[in-house]
Amino acid sequence: MNLVLSLKNFNEAEWIDRLQALLPNRKIEGWNGGVSEPEKAEYLLAWKPDPAVFAALPNLKVIFSLGAGVDHLTSLPELPKLPLVRIVDPDLTSRMTEWVVFQTLLHHRQHLTYAAQQEAGVWHGHRQWAAKDVRVGILGLGELGLDSAKALKSLGFNVAGWSRTSKTAEGIESFAGEDQLEAFLNRTDILVNLLPSTPATHKLINADRLAMLSQNGAIGGPVYINAGRGATQDEAAIDAALTSGTLKGASLDVFAVEPLPEESPLWKQKNCINTPHVAAESDPQALSEYVVKQIIGFESGEALENLVDLEVGY
């Protein structure tokens, strides 16, 4: 009942030490082209893993994705049809909500305008609209989206959500499916994208859909915020919309290519806030405890939590 780790860009030694302290009687190894007892490995903890790891571990029972997103795994043709568990952690959720609320407030309270005025030495106030007059739309009403929606609602914003299938939350208007996407975008001043990366969401936010956002809202033009996945947006369209004024502003934490290439015009957009995929970095100890709790429960006959539907990709 060994556990193997294949974690790109992570310090595997630290993760092994952390997990070994929680599972002292298990053999826990990092994948570096092989492990000592591959036939005894039943669990894999993965982040952008070496695809060769799947064929090399013939008796895997469960794969854990180290992160809320699983597209780094579902996009691999080598991925076996085994239970795939995604991370759902209160710490990760709260950090994501912090970032979403922070970015929403930056645009709502006209921070980019005042920052430019500070640089120019200009003292000039602008009319500030009330939160209740600003319509925020959350793309994706999963764990992260619902928490962000509730937090923004508590601040007084007029919040709606869109999801693939119908979902309900008190005080939040709900839209669902392709047929209701345009109506959802039409009523939105600040669009928050928290969608997973799947074939159905690839470049979902493109020039046509950005043009559907409200142009006559209280804030004087729409704002686009993305902390979901970079593959769900067309970055050339975002740049063009910012340049033309179709978008008043943007906050982007995720990109199609990361790190964001130096030649990307988004670096030079003064009305675009770029952060390096840091919106929801969770506590490693909390994630380790989450994985261990799932393993112990699974071996006791309990159902695995937060299983990914491989047909839809999340």
C-alpha positions as a printed NumPy array, in Angstrom:
array([[  0.   ,   0.   ,   0.   ],
       [  2.737,   2.391,  -1.015],
       [  2.329,   6.005,  -2.116],
       [  4.247,   7.508,  -5.032],
       [  4.638,  11.211,  -5.809],
       [  5.184,  12.692,  -9.269],
       [  5.182,  16.449,  -8.715],
       [  6.618,  18.82 , -11.281],
       [  7.972,  22.085,  -9.846],
       [  7.428,  20.932,  -6.26 ],
       [  9.989,  19.934,  -3.645],
       [  9.132,  16.22 ,  -3.487],
       [ 11.444,  15.61 ,  -0.513],
       [  9.454,  18.023,   1.646],
       [  6.169,  16.426,   0.595],
       [  7.527,  12.945,   1.316],
       [  8.631,  14.011,   4.816],
       [  5.254,  15.576,   5.5  ],
       [  3.293,  12.543,   4.308],
       [  5.639,  10.071,   5.985],
       [  4.988,  11.739,   9.341],
       [  1.274,  11.141,   8.804],
       [  1.714,   7.603,   7.407],
       [  4.745,   6.261,   9.307],
       [  4.138,   2.635,   8.333],
       [  3.922,   3.225,   4.564],
       [  6.625,   3.446,   1.968],
       [  6.455,   6.84 ,   0.273],
       [  8.691,   7.574,  -2.7  ],
       [  9.174,  10.263,  -5.282],
       [  9.056,   9.302,  -8.944],
       [ 12.261,   9.993, -10.796],
       [ 11.999,   7.52 , -13.613],
       [ 11.266,   4.65 , -11.233],
       [ 10.568,   3.45 ,  -7.682],
       [ 11.901,   0.511,  -5.684],
       [  8.682,  -1.539,  -5.508],
       [  6.395,  -0.447,  -8.346],
       [  4.054,  -3.424,  -7.945],
       [  3.227,  -2.314,  -4.365],
       [  2.29 ,   1.255,  -5.27 ],
       [ -1.46 ,   1.746,  -4.864],
       [ -1.711,   5.538,  -4.641],
       [ -0.276,   8.313,  -6.791],
       [ -0.105,  11.987,  -5.812],
       [  0.423,  13.937,  -9.013],
       [  0.948,  17.415, -10.401],
       [  1.869,  17.567, -14.092],
       [  3.334,  14.065, -13.735],
       [  5.703,  12.155, -15.962],
       [  3.244,  10.219, -18.195],
       [  5.478,   7.137, -17.897],
       [  4.512,   6.787, -14.241],
       [  1.107,   5.277, -15.042],
       [  2.338,   2.262, -17.006],
       [  5.152,   1.704, -14.508],
       [  2.749,   1.322, -11.568],
       [  0.468,  -1.568, -12.586],
       [ -1.523,  -1.831,  -9.345],
       [ -2.598,   1.743,  -8.775],
       [ -5.985,   2.117,  -7.121],
       [ -6.399,   5.894,  -6.707],
       [ -4.817,   9.012,  -8.215],
       [ -4.822,  12.297,  -6.283],
       [ -4.442,  15.597,  -8.122],
       [ -2.359,  18.096,  -6.163],
       [ -4.505,  21.101,  -6.971],
       [ -8.103,  22.113,  -7.512],
       [ -7.751,  21.699, -11.276],
       [ -7.28 ,  18.333, -12.955],
       [ -6.712,  19.276, -16.598],
       [ -2.992,  18.539, -16.17 ],
       [ -4.082,  14.902, -15.771],
       [ -7.217,  14.565, -17.881],
       [ -5.35 ,  15.895, -20.913],
       [ -2.9  ,  12.969, -20.778],
       [ -3.788,  10.042, -23.067],
       [ -1.838,   7.762, -20.709],
       [ -4.151,   8.487, -17.759],
       [ -5.704,   5.174, -16.649],
       [ -9.417,   4.903, -15.898],
       [ -9.015,   4.925, -12.141],
       [-10.664,   6.99 ,  -9.404],
       [ -9.247,  10.512,  -9.696],
       [ -9.62 ,  12.734,  -6.632],
       [ -9.326,  16.512,  -6.789],
       [ -8.327,  18.742,  -3.926],
       [-11.146,  20.515,  -2.102],
       [ -9.658,  22.302,   0.866],
       [-11.171,  25.116,   2.972],
       [ -7.83 ,  26.923,   3.049],
       [ -7.532,  26.858,  -0.752],
       [-11.146,  27.995,  -1.118],
       [-10.743,  30.918,   1.281],
       [ -7.559,  32.083,  -0.457],
       [ -9.279,  32.021,  -3.831],
       [-12.201,  34.001,  -2.437],
       [ -9.79 ,  36.555,  -0.968],
       [ -8.207,  37.114,  -4.385],
       [-11.528,  37.328,  -6.222],
       [-12.995,  39.788,  -3.709],
       [ -9.782,  41.836,  -3.681],
       [ -9.664,  42.146,  -7.468],
       [-13.371,  42.926,  -7.681],
       [-12.967,  45.709,  -5.127],
       [ -9.894,  47.12 ,  -6.9  ],
       [-11.962,  47.687, -10.027],
       [-15.119,  48.675,  -8.152],
       [-13.244,  51.342,  -6.14 ],
       [-11.387,  52.58 ,  -9.256],
       [ -7.931,  51.739,  -7.983],
       [ -6.282,  51.755, -11.421],
       [ -7.55 ,  55.295, -12.037],
       [ -6.296,  56.546,  -8.687],
       [ -2.949,  54.745,  -9.075],
       [ -2.424,  56.543, -12.399],
       [ -3.38 ,  59.843, -10.788],
       [ -0.917,  59.256,  -7.948],
       [  1.883,  58.659, -10.436],
       [  0.96 ,  61.89 , -12.227],
       [  0.486,  63.867,  -9.017],
       [ -3.197,  64.51 ,  -9.687],
       [ -5.701,  65.104,  -6.863],
       [ -9.14 ,  64.447,  -8.3  ],
       [-12.049,  62.459,  -6.905],
       [-14.468,  60.413,  -8.974],
       [-18.056,  59.461,  -8.282],
       [-18.211,  56.134,  -6.45 ],
       [-21.154,  53.87 ,  -7.2  ],
       [-22.705,  51.586,  -4.591],
       [-21.948,  47.857,  -4.624],
       [-25.665,  47.083,  -5.026],
       [-25.571,  48.836,  -8.408],
       [-22.732,  46.659,  -9.724],
       [-23.626,  43.326, -11.31 ],
       [-21.009,  40.627, -10.765],
       [-21.238,  37.381, -12.722],
       [-19.448,  34.224, -11.595],
       [-18.61 ,  31.724, -14.353],
       [-18.534,  28.35 , -12.603],
       [-20.582,  27.668,  -9.479],
       [-18.495,  24.891,  -7.985],
       [-16.901,  24.997,  -4.541],
       [-14.747,  28.008,  -5.398],
       [-17.372,  29.897,  -7.356],
       [-20.089,  29.552,  -4.752],
       [-17.828,  30.728,  -1.953],
       [-16.739,  33.779,  -3.955],
       [-20.346,  34.526,  -4.926],
       [-21.493,  34.433,  -1.301],
       [-18.639,  36.675,  -0.166],
       [-19.379,  39.263,  -2.864],
       [-23.091,  39.083,  -2.081],
       [-22.33 ,  39.8  ,   1.575],
       [-20.597,  43.019,   0.479],
       [-23.753,  44.123,  -1.288],
       [-22.934,  43.305,  -4.914],
       [-25.679,  42.114,  -7.261],
       [-24.357,  38.593,  -7.913],
       [-25.37 ,  35.975, -10.468],
       [-23.744,  32.715, -11.484],
       [-23.517,  30.543, -14.578],
       [-22.785,  26.831, -14.642],
       [-23.032,  23.916, -17.043],
       [-26.004,  22.499, -15.145],
       [-28.542,  24.344, -13.004],
       [-27.486,  25.233,  -9.451],
       [-29.182,  27.265,  -6.762],
       [-27.824,  29.442,  -3.964],
       [-29.801,  31.815,  -1.777],
       [-29.753,  35.376,  -3.067],
       [-27.78 ,  34.522,  -6.222],
       [-29.49 ,  34.507,  -9.604],
       [-28.615,  31.334, -11.489],
       [-28.08 ,  30.764, -15.207],
       [-27.222,  27.404, -16.757],
       [-26.25 ,  25.906, -20.069],
       [-25.278,  27.339, -23.433],
       [-28.77 ,  28.727, -24.025],
       [-28.521,  31.057, -21.015],
       [-24.886,  32.148, -21.381],
       [-25.588,  35.249, -23.482],
       [-28.286,  36.49 , -21.107],
       [-25.891,  35.964, -18.192],
       [-23.137,  37.959, -19.909],
       [-25.559,  40.729, -20.947],
       [-26.415,  41.441, -17.293],
       [-22.789,  41.389, -16.076],
       [-20.537,  44.367, -15.281],
       [-17.715,  42.374, -13.647],
       [-17.188,  38.844, -14.979],
       [-15.303,  36.41 , -12.715],
       [-14.112,  33.261, -14.5  ],
       [-13.543,  30.238, -12.246],
       [-14.237,  27.543, -14.839],
       [-12.176,  24.357, -15.143],
       [-10.289,  23.6  , -18.34 ],
       [-12.232,  21.092, -20.434],
       [-12.867,  20.694, -24.171],
       [-16.199,  22.482, -23.651],
       [-14.595,  25.515, -21.961],
       [-11.595,  25.917, -24.29 ],
       [-11.416,  29.63 , -25.216],
       [-14.998,  30.023, -24.062],
       [-14.244,  33.661, -23.295],
       [-13.489,  35.033, -26.75 ],
       [-14.115,  38.285, -28.627],
       [-17.788,  37.537, -29.242],
       [-18.517,  36.76 , -25.614],
       [-16.541,  39.714, -24.265],
       [-18.671,  41.91 , -26.514],
       [-21.787,  40.484, -24.845],
       [-20.86 ,  41.994, -21.466],
       [-22.817,  45.031, -20.347],
       [-21.521,  48.338, -21.705],
       [-23.996,  50.508, -19.823],
       [-23.481,  49.443, -16.215],
       [-22.667,  51.672, -13.253],
       [-18.901,  51.248, -13.57 ],
       [-18.78 ,  52.602, -17.126],
       [-17.624,  49.46 , -18.876],
       [-17.134,  45.755, -18.158],
       [-14.267,  44.15 , -16.253],
       [-12.965,  40.603, -16.735],
       [-11.332,  38.615, -13.892],
       [ -9.879,  35.103, -14.271],
       [ -8.401,  32.861, -11.602],
       [ -9.699,  29.6  , -13.082],
       [ -7.7  ,  28.277, -16.024],
       [ -5.878,  30.11 , -18.809],
       [ -7.116,  27.718, -21.482],
       [-10.667,  29.024, -21.004],
       [ -9.8  ,  32.464, -22.446],
       [ -8.61 ,  33.925, -25.738],
       [ -5.814,  36.261, -24.638],
       [ -5.522,  38.015, -28.   ],
       [ -9.22 ,  38.869, -27.712],
       [ -8.735,  40.173, -24.169],
       [ -5.85 ,  42.386, -25.292],
       [ -7.895,  43.712, -28.216],
       [-10.902,  44.38 , -25.966],
       [ -8.761,  46.277, -23.464],
       [ -7.238,  48.337, -26.276],
       [-10.576,  49.158, -27.898],
       [-12.368,  49.853, -24.637],
       [-14.757,  46.917, -24.983],
       [-13.23 ,  45.963, -21.632],
       [-12.62 ,  48.714, -19.092],
       [-10.212,  46.558, -17.119],
       [ -9.054,  43.043, -16.273],
       [ -7.339,  41.001, -13.579],
       [ -5.654,  37.798, -14.732],
       [ -3.994,  35.169, -12.547],
       [ -3.918,  32.38 , -15.15 ],
       [ -2.741,  32.256, -18.754],
       [ -2.648,  29.818, -21.654],
       [  1.155,  29.693, -21.384],
       [  2.83 ,  30.093, -18.006],
       [  4.971,  31.939, -17.189],
       [  3.337,  34.62 , -19.316],
       [  5.746,  35.146, -22.24 ],
       [  7.733,  38.39 , -22.208],
       [  6.341,  39.314, -25.614],
       [  2.711,  39.134, -24.444],
       [  1.026,  42.525, -24.922],
       [ -0.88 ,  41.94 , -21.686],
       [  2.255,  42.978, -19.766],
       [  1.876,  46.502, -21.152],
       [ -1.866,  46.936, -20.689],
       [ -2.152,  49.607, -17.994],
       [ -5.733,  48.629, -17.206],
       [ -4.848,  44.947, -16.706],
       [ -3.576,  43.495, -13.424],
       [ -1.475,  40.343, -13.949],
       [ -0.482,  37.985, -11.112],
       [  1.647,  34.814, -11.539],
       [ -0.903,  32.049, -10.759],
       [ -0.885,  32.775,  -7.035],
       [ -4.577,  33.337,  -6.309],
       [ -5.014,  30.127,  -4.312],
       [ -1.772,  28.616,  -3.086],
       [ -2.926,  26.313,  -0.32 ],
       [ -1.242,  25.096,   2.858],
       [  0.917,  22.006,   2.102],
       [  0.193,  20.506,   5.524],
       [ -3.552,  20.831,   4.994],
       [ -3.301,  19.161,   1.588],
       [ -1.199,  16.322,   3.005],
       [ -3.758,  15.711,   5.725],
       [ -6.534,  15.749,   3.102],
       [ -4.806,  13.026,   1.034],
       [ -4.072,  10.883,   4.091],
       [ -7.654,  11.192,   5.362],
       [ -8.925,  10.017,   1.978],
       [ -6.54 ,   7.038,   1.896],
       [ -7.444,   5.918,   5.425],
       [-11.161,   6.29 ,   4.706],
       [-10.882,   4.422,   1.39 ],
       [ -9.133,   1.501,   3.075],
       [-11.879,   1.43 ,   5.712],
       [-14.532,   1.04 ,   3.034],
       [-15.637,   4.666,   2.838],
       [-16.366,   6.356,  -0.47 ],
       [-13.754,   8.681,  -1.903],
       [-14.716,  12.352,  -1.802],
       [-14.527,  14.87 ,  -4.648],
       [-14.148,  12.335,  -7.419],
       [-13.628,  13.706, -10.917],
       [-16.098,  12.781, -13.644],
       [-13.685,  11.797, -16.392],
       [-16.4  ,  12.202, -19.023],
       [-16.829,  15.947, -18.375],
       [-13.304,  16.642, -17.099],
       [-13.915,  17.904, -13.55 ]])
